[in-house]
Amino acid sequence: MRLYFDLRDKKYTLPDVHGVEVSDLYQARRVALTMLQKLRRKDPSVAQDWSGWRIDVVDAAGAVVLSIQLDSAESSACPSRSRKLQ
């Protein structure tokens, strides 16, 4: 399945226009966490400005299936309870 990894806060959305093919939500979580690690390594000082930002993993219909807060620990990522993928 193709999922999209959008960066969002209350005001802005930076959409992922390409998406990534993943086999399940656990792989999607790993992709999102890897993305977060790369962002942190690229410029650690930027992490101080991430309050309120998150990575929303969305399906082709735009439904959020996973959300990770950028200013919290990596372990906070968990699949959405209300959405099941086939």
Buried (B, 14 or more C-beta within 10 A) or exposed (E): BEBBBBBBEEEEEEBBEEBBEBEEBEBBBEBBBEBBEEBBEEEEEEBEEBEEBBBBBBBEEEEBBBBBBBEEEEEEBEBBEEEEBE
